[in-house]
């Protein structure tokens, strides 16, 4: 991933945390490195969600005295998604998942928007795959691509391959990929795609001016996989094929 694209992705993540739609007033962020932006984003989350206090540990301690269905009811009617997201960091994973099974899907999706994947890796990787699929589907429906991408960066590859099956629109898949830091993961996922689906992804990316994203992913592919992509490209319309081949020569460099 080029340094400029990597940094722009981190800027968009930070603006998402700040709930800012436009970066016009935050142009100064471009002066920071990708690492500095990431450190700033995580620090903002720490402060804004009060994660440096022990309030969440105390709340979690109280929850163990209630049955799971009651904890779920209290979570949705009293606490709200922000509090529940923070409590999840301090609760035993088996307890968190047990309560999660009693939460409504709209509420669970809202909770996921407040979670910091870097702090929830173990929990996220133990959530039942059927629940993860429903969360992913709803996040995509809500166009919450940054949130979905955060999950991708911490999930095990086998689980990502399963989740990719519920993302049926090529433009949604590309949008999520644009916010994923681990492009090697995306490269490995698309290795399992059929030629037909990969052809659609390439075509949609170029039609909507998102080719930089797929070219970045393709740069992480093996020589064998790049050759497969070239075979797919070879049967595309001449004008599109020519443009892609030119881009490959300058960006992928594995021909």
Secondary structure, 3 states (H helix, E strand, C coil): CCHHHHHHHHHHHHHHHCCCCCCHHHHHHHHCCHHHHHHHHHHHHHHHCCCCCCHHHHHHHHHCCCCHHHHHHHHHHHHCHHHHHHHCCCCCHHHHHHHHCCCCHHHHHHHHHHCCHHHCHHHHCCCCHHHHHHHHHHHHHCCCHHHHHHHHCCCCHHHHHHHHCCCCCHHHHHHHHCCCCCHHHHHHHHCCCCHHHHHHHHHHHHHCCCHHHHHHHHCCCCHHHHHHHHHHHCCCCHHHHHHHHHHHHHHHCCC
